[in-house]
Amino acid sequence: MTRDQLERRPEVRIDRSDVGLRVSVRRLSEFVDDRPVFRDVIGVLTSWDEHGLTVEPRSGGPVSFPEKLLVAGKVVPLFPARRAPLPATTPVELQRTAGRGWPGTEQQELGAWTLRAAAGFTRRANSVQALGDPGVPLTEALAAVRDWYAARALPALVEVVTPGTADGLRELLGPPRSPTLVRTAPLAGLARTGAGHPAAPSAEGRGRVRLARTADADWMSLYGRLGQDPAVREAARQVLHGGPSVWFATVPGAPGQPPLAIGRCVIDGPWACFGAIEVQPYARRAGLATAVMAVLAARAAEEGASGAYLQVEAGNDAAIALYDGLGFTTSHTYHYALLPQE
C-alpha cells in the first residue's frame, strides 16, 4: 500500500502532525483463511516515522506497526475521567510517592531512609528522605549520611516533612530552606473541562497540547533549571525521566519557534504528580498552563489514577493562586535543612 493510496482513504483522518494526541486506530493484524483480521487500539500516538506508528493505550504497553497496515484512524476526545474521592494516604506515604517520581541518579537505602544524589540538580534529588527508622542508632545514621554526601562533594541536606519527620532529628538540623507546600486535588476535576469554571481550558487549548514519553530538545529548552554544567544537565535528564509512568506535555510554538508551554506528570498507582509547568512570559494568561494540566490529568485518569498532587514553594503566590482555582488544597509541608558537621 503506497502513501498516495493511504492519503486517499477517507477513514484515515490522522497524519504525522497528530503525534502526541489521543487517537483511535485500526490496523491489519493478520489473515485467517485468506480473510483479513483487524485490531483496534485507543491511546496516545507517540510516534509516526519511516518505521511506522506507535500508540500507547491505557495499559499493556506500546503498540507499534508499519504504516502500510494502517486501515483507519482518527483523533478522539480525552479520556472521560470519572469523579472519585482522593485516595487515602498520609503525608509520609505521599512524600515517599513523590520521591519515586523524582529519583536521584544515585540512591541508597538506610533502613527506611533514602539517600539521594544527582550531581546537585535540585535539592529534592540531592537530599536524604529521613522518614521512619534508619535501622541503626540516630548518631550512627547521621554519620553515615554525612560521609555519603561528603564522598560526592554535596551538602548533607535533610528533607524535613511536617508532619512526619521525628522531633529528635529536627533538633539536630540547621534552619529551614525552601519551605514547600504539598497540595492535592481529585484528579477528575482537573481532567474535565469544568463547564463554567473560569480556569477551564477551551477545547481548542487542550487540542494544542502534545504528549510524549520523552522530553525532547524543545521541551528542555523551556525548562528553566538546567544550567550549563554537562554533568548537571545529564543528571537532570535522568531525574526528569525517572518514575513509574512519566509523561511530558508540550504546547508547540510557531514553526521554528520554541514551545509556548510545557508540563510533566508522573503516574504512580492512584496518584499523579504534576510539575515543571512552564509558560513563555509572552504566552501567559491564555489558559495554557491549565490546558497542559488538563491533558496530563486525562492521561493519568486513563491509567487509573484518581488523585493529583504537586509541590509549590510557599512564596510562589501566582502559582498558589492558580492551583487554588483548580481545587488544590494543602496536605502537608516540607523544607530542607543542613545537617551540620560534628
HUHU-V970019 format. One record per residue. N is the residue number from 0. RES is the residue in one letter. PSI is psi in radians with two decimals (* if undefined). BURIAL is + if it has 9 or more other C-alpha atoms within 8 Angstrom, else -. D_FIRST is the distance of its C-alpha to the first C-alpha in Angstrom with 1 decimal. Layout:
# HUHU-V970019
((N & RES & PSI & BURIAL & D_FIRST) (N & RES & PSI & BURIAL & D_FIRST))
This chain:
# HUHU-V970019
((0 & M & 2.20 & - & 0.0) (1 & T & 2.87 & - & 3.8) (2 & R & -0.66 & - & 6.8) (3 & D & -0.76 & - & 8.3) (4 & Q & -0.68 & - & 6.4) (5 & L & -0.82 & + & 7.0) (6 & E & -0.39 & - & 10.5) (7 & R & -0.17 & - & 11.2) (8 & R & 2.06 & - & 11.2) (9 & P & -0.39 & - & 14.8) (10 & E & -0.23 & - & 14.8) (11 & V & 1.75 & + & 13.3) (12 & R & 0.37 & + & 16.6) (13 & I & 2.77 & + & 16.6) (14 & D & -2.98 & - & 15.7) (15 & R & -0.35 & - & 17.3) (16 & S & -0.20 & - & 20.6) (17 & D & 0.07 & + & 20.9) (18 & V & 2.30 & + & 21.4) (19 & G & -0.14 & + & 24.8) (20 & L & 2.85 & + & 24.7) (21 & R & 2.24 & + & 24.7) (22 & V & 2.83 & + & 21.5) (23 & S & 2.17 & + & 20.4) (24 & V & 2.65 & + & 16.8) (25 & R & 2.35 & + & 15.2) (26 & R & 2.66 & + & 12.8) (27 & L & 2.12 & + & 11.8) (28 & S & -0.82 & + & 14.7) (29 & E & 3.05 & - & 15.2) (30 & F & 2.28 & - & 15.9) (31 & V & 2.06 & - & 19.6) (32 & D & 0.77 & - & 21.0) (33 & D & 0.24 & - & 17.6) (34 & R & 2.36 & - & 17.2) (35 & P & 2.50 & + & 14.7) (36 & V & 2.22 & + & 16.7) (37 & F & 2.60 & + & 15.9) (38 & R & 2.50 & - & 17.9) (39 & D & 2.65 & - & 19.1) (40 & V & 2.41 & + & 20.8) (41 & I & 2.28 & + & 23.0) (42 & G & -2.93 & + & 24.2) (43 & V & 2.25 & + & 24.2) (44 & L & 1.76 & + & 21.0) (45 & T & -0.32 & + & 22.5) (46 & S & 2.68 & + & 19.8) (47 & W & 1.84 & + & 16.4) (48 & D & -2.82 & - & 15.9) (49 & E & -0.31 & - & 14.1) (50 & H & -0.23 & - & 14.7) (51 & G & -2.78 & + & 13.1) (52 & L & 2.62 & + & 15.1) (53 & T & 2.24 & + & 18.5) (54 & V & 2.32 & + & 20.5) (55 & E & 1.88 & + & 24.2) (56 & P & -3.08 & + & 25.5) (57 & R & -0.42 & + & 29.3) (58 & S & 2.87 & - & 29.8) (59 & G & -0.03 & - & 28.4) (60 & G & 2.88 & - & 26.8) (61 & P & 2.60 & - & 23.5) (62 & V & 2.04 & + & 20.2) (63 & S & 2.52 & - & 17.5) (64 & F & 2.71 & + & 13.9) (65 & P & 2.60 & + & 10.8) (66 & E & -0.56 & - & 8.9) (67 & K & -0.27 & - & 5.5) (68 & L & -0.05 & + & 8.1) (69 & L & 2.18 & + & 9.5) (70 & V & -0.70 & + & 10.3) (71 & A & 2.69 & + & 13.4) (72 & G & 2.55 & + & 15.8) (73 & K & 2.71 & + & 19.1) (74 & V & 2.39 & + & 22.2) (75 & V & 2.80 & - & 25.0) (76 & P & 2.83 & - & 28.8) (77 & L & 2.72 & - & 30.7) (78 & F & 2.28 & - & 31.9) (79 & P & 1.57 & - & 35.1) (80 & A & 2.35 & + & 37.7) (81 & R & 2.47 & - & 40.5) (82 & R & 2.36 & + & 44.1) (83 & A & 2.65 & - & 45.9) (84 & P & 2.89 & - & 49.1) (85 & L & 2.45 & + & 49.2) (86 & P & 2.54 & - & 48.8) (87 & A & 2.33 & - & 52.2) (88 & T & 3.06 & - & 53.0) (89 & T & 2.85 & - & 55.8) (90 & P & -0.71 & + & 56.0) (91 & V & -0.79 & + & 56.0) (92 & E & -0.75 & - & 53.0) (93 & L & -0.60 & + & 51.0) (94 & Q & -0.63 & - & 52.1) (95 & R & -0.69 & - & 50.9) (96 & T & -0.77 & + & 47.5) (97 & A & -0.64 & + & 47.5) (98 & G & -0.63 & - & 48.3) (99 & R & -0.47 & + & 45.2) (100 & G & -0.09 & + & 43.1) (101 & W & 1.14 & + & 44.7) (102 & P & 2.66 & + & 45.5) (103 & G & 2.79 & + & 47.3) (104 & T & -0.38 & + & 45.8) (105 & E & 2.38 & - & 48.8) (106 & Q & 2.52 & + & 50.3) (107 & Q & 2.32 & - & 53.3) (108 & E & 2.45 & - & 54.8) (109 & L & 1.56 & + & 58.5) (110 & G & -2.17 & + & 59.3) (111 & A & -0.05 & + & 57.7) (112 & W & 2.73 & + & 57.5) (113 & T & 2.08 & + & 54.4) (114 & L & 2.27 & + & 54.9) (115 & R & 2.46 & + & 52.1) (116 & A & 2.55 & + & 51.5) (117 & A & 0.93 & + & 48.8) (118 & A & 0.41 & - & 50.4) (119 & G & 0.05 & + & 52.1) (120 & F & 1.84 & + & 49.0) (121 & T & 2.51 & - & 50.4) (122 & R & -0.61 & + & 53.4) (123 & R & -0.69 & - & 51.4) (124 & A & 0.07 & + & 49.7) (125 & N & 0.80 & + & 53.0) (126 & S & 2.82 & + & 55.5) (127 & V & 2.26 & + & 56.8) (128 & Q & 1.67 & + & 56.0) (129 & A & 1.24 & + & 59.4) (130 & L & 2.20 & + & 59.1) (131 & G & -2.79 & - & 60.9) (132 & D & 2.14 & - & 62.9) (133 & P & -0.12 & + & 62.3) (134 & G & -0.09 & - & 63.8) (135 & V & 2.88 & - & 66.7) (136 & P & 2.58 & - & 69.6) (137 & L & -0.75 & - & 68.7) (138 & T & -0.67 & - & 70.6) (139 & E & -0.68 & - & 68.7) (140 & A & -0.77 & + & 65.3) (141 & L & -0.62 & - & 66.0) (142 & A & -0.70 & - & 67.1) (143 & A & -0.67 & - & 63.8) (144 & V & -0.82 & + & 61.9) (145 & R & -0.83 & + & 64.0) (146 & D & -0.70 & - & 63.4) (147 & W & -0.79 & - & 59.6) (148 & Y & -0.58 & + & 59.1) (149 & A & -0.64 & + & 61.7) (150 & A & -0.31 & - & 59.8) (151 & R & 0.20 & - & 56.8) (152 & A & 0.69 & - & 59.0) (153 & L & 2.60 & + & 58.2) (154 & P & 2.59 & - & 60.6) (155 & A & 1.56 & + & 61.2) (156 & L & 2.48 & + & 59.9) (157 & V & 2.33 & + & 60.1) (158 & E & 2.06 & + & 58.0) (159 & V & 2.02 & + & 60.6) (160 & V & 2.35 & + & 59.5) (161 & T & 1.96 & + & 61.7) (162 & P & 2.72 & - & 62.2) (163 & G & -0.87 & + & 61.3) (164 & T & 2.37 & + & 62.9) (165 & A & 2.45 & - & 66.2) (166 & D & -0.64 & - & 69.3) (167 & G & -0.56 & - & 70.7) (168 & L & -0.73 & - & 67.8) (169 & R & -0.70 & + & 67.8) (170 & E & -0.31 & - & 71.5) (171 & L & 0.00 & - & 70.6) (172 & L & 2.85 & + & 68.0) (173 & G & -3.03 & - & 68.2) (174 & P & 2.76 & - & 67.6) (175 & P & 2.53 & - & 64.4) (176 & R & 2.46 & - & 61.5) (177 & S & 1.05 & - & 58.5) (178 & P & 2.33 & + & 59.3) (179 & T & 2.45 & + & 56.1) (180 & L & 2.38 & + & 55.4) (181 & V & 2.07 & + & 52.9) (182 & R & 2.50 & + & 51.7) (183 & T & 2.76 & + & 49.9) (184 & A & 2.64 & + & 48.3) (185 & P & 2.38 & + & 46.5) (186 & L & -0.61 & + & 42.7) (187 & A & -0.70 & + & 41.8) (188 & G & -0.52 & + & 44.0) (189 & L & -0.61 & + & 42.1) (190 & A & -0.54 & + & 38.7) (191 & R & 2.80 & + & 39.5) (192 & T & -0.48 & + & 39.9) (193 & G & 1.15 & - & 43.6) (194 & A & 2.25 & - & 44.1) (195 & G & -0.15 & - & 47.2) (196 & H & 2.28 & - & 47.4) (197 & P & -0.39 & - & 48.2) (198 & A & 0.00 & - & 46.0) (199 & A & 2.24 & + & 42.9) (200 & P & 2.58 & + & 39.8) (201 & S & 2.81 & - & 38.1) (202 & A & -0.62 & - & 34.6) (203 & E & -0.73 & - & 33.7) (204 & G & -0.76 & + & 35.3) (205 & R & -0.61 & + & 33.5) (206 & G & -0.25 & - & 30.1) (207 & R & -0.24 & - & 30.8) (208 & V & 2.31 & + & 31.2) (209 & R & 2.42 & + & 28.5) (210 & L & 2.60 & + & 28.8) (211 & A & 2.75 & + & 28.1) (212 & R & -0.28 & - & 29.4) (213 & T & 2.66 & - & 30.8) (214 & A & 1.92 & + & 33.0) (215 & D & -3.08 & - & 31.5) (216 & A & -0.64 & - & 33.6) (217 & D & -0.81 & + & 33.6) (218 & W & -0.85 & + & 34.8) (219 & M & -0.49 & - & 37.5) (220 & S & -0.44 & - & 38.7) (221 & L & -0.31 & + & 40.0) (222 & Y & 2.16 & + & 41.4) (223 & G & 0.34 & - & 45.1) (224 & R & 0.48 & - & 46.6) (225 & L & -0.74 & + & 45.2) (226 & G & -2.98 & - & 47.8) (227 & Q & -0.21 & - & 47.6) (228 & D & 2.13 & - & 48.6) (229 & P & -0.65 & - & 45.6) (230 & A & -0.70 & - & 46.8) (231 & V & -0.69 & + & 47.0) (232 & R & -0.68 & + & 43.6) (233 & E & -0.70 & - & 42.1) (234 & A & -0.71 & + & 44.2) (235 & A & -0.75 & + & 42.9) (236 & R & -0.74 & - & 39.3) (237 & Q & -0.74 & + & 40.1) (238 & V & -0.80 & + & 42.2) (239 & L & -0.58 & - & 39.7) (240 & H & 0.03 & + & 36.9) (241 & G & 2.56 & + & 39.4) (242 & G & 2.86 & + & 39.7) (243 & P & -0.86 & + & 38.2) (244 & S & 1.80 & - & 35.2) (245 & V & 2.32 & + & 35.0) (246 & W & 2.49 & + & 33.1) (247 & F & 2.37 & + & 33.3) (248 & A & 2.49 & + & 33.0) (249 & T & 2.37 & + & 32.7) (250 & V & 1.84 & + & 33.2) (251 & P & 2.59 & + & 31.6) (252 & G & -2.92 & + & 33.8) (253 & A & 2.75 & - & 33.0) (254 & P & 2.25 & - & 30.6) (255 & G & -0.01 & - & 32.5) (256 & Q & 2.74 & - & 35.1) (257 & P & 2.87 & + & 35.9) (258 & P & 2.72 & + & 35.1) (259 & L & -0.53 & + & 37.5) (260 & A & 2.69 & + & 37.9) (261 & I & 2.94 & + & 37.0) (262 & G & 2.89 & + & 38.0) (263 & R & 2.51 & + & 37.8) (264 & C & 2.36 & + & 38.0) (265 & V & 2.14 & + & 38.8) (266 & I & 2.19 & + & 38.4) (267 & D & 1.62 & + & 40.9) (268 & G & -2.18 & - & 41.4) (269 & P & -0.05 & + & 42.9) (270 & W & 2.51 & + & 43.4) (271 & A & 2.16 & + & 41.3) (272 & C & 2.28 & + & 42.8) (273 & F & 2.39 & + & 42.1) (274 & G & 3.12 & + & 43.0) (275 & A & 0.64 & - & 42.2) (276 & I & 1.87 & + & 42.0) (277 & E & 2.44 & + & 42.3) (278 & V & 2.38 & + & 42.1) (279 & Q & 2.42 & + & 42.7) (280 & P & -0.69 & - & 46.2) (281 & Y & -0.13 & - & 45.2) (282 & A & 0.17 & + & 42.6) (283 & R & 2.87 & + & 45.1) (284 & R & 0.46 & - & 46.3) (285 & A & 0.17 & - & 43.0) (286 & G & 0.21 & + & 42.1) (287 & L & -0.68 & + & 39.5) (288 & A & -0.74 & + & 41.2) (289 & T & -0.67 & + & 41.3) (290 & A & -0.75 & + & 37.7) (291 & V & -0.81 & + & 36.7) (292 & M & -0.64 & + & 39.0) (293 & A & -0.75 & + & 37.7) (294 & V & -0.74 & + & 34.0) (295 & L & -0.69 & + & 35.1) (296 & A & -0.70 & + & 37.4) (297 & A & -0.69 & + & 34.7) (298 & R & -0.73 & + & 32.6) (299 & A & -0.72 & + & 35.8) (300 & A & -0.65 & + & 36.6) (301 & E & -0.51 & + & 33.2) (302 & E & 0.09 & + & 34.1) (303 & G & 0.02 & - & 37.5) (304 & A & 2.66 & + & 39.9) (305 & S & -0.15 & + & 42.6) (306 & G & 2.52 & + & 44.9) (307 & A & 2.53 & + & 44.5) (308 & Y & 2.77 & + & 46.8) (309 & L & 2.90 & + & 47.3) (310 & Q & 2.26 & + & 49.9) (311 & V & 2.34 & + & 51.6) (312 & E & 2.47 & + & 54.6) (313 & A & -0.43 & + & 57.7) (314 & G & 0.05 & - & 58.4) (315 & N & 1.38 & - & 55.0) (316 & D & -0.66 & - & 56.2) (317 & A & -0.79 & - & 53.2) (318 & A & -0.71 & - & 50.7) (319 & I & -0.72 & + & 53.1) (320 & A & -0.72 & - & 53.4) (321 & L & -0.82 & - & 49.6) (322 & Y & -0.54 & + & 49.4) (323 & D & -0.79 & + & 52.5) (324 & G & -0.36 & - & 50.6) (325 & L & 0.07 & + & 47.7) (326 & G & 0.19 & + & 50.1) (327 & F & 2.46 & + & 50.7) (328 & T & 2.82 & - & 54.1) (329 & T & 2.20 & + & 55.7) (330 & S & -0.86 & + & 55.6) (331 & H & -3.12 & + & 57.6) (332 & T & 2.85 & + & 58.2) (333 & Y & 2.83 & + & 58.1) (334 & H & 3.08 & + & 59.3) (335 & Y & 2.62 & + & 59.7) (336 & A & 2.48 & + & 63.0) (337 & L & 2.38 & + & 64.1) (338 & L & 1.88 & + & 65.7) (339 & P & 2.68 & - & 68.8) (340 & Q & 2.63 & - & 69.9) (341 & E & * & - & 72.9))
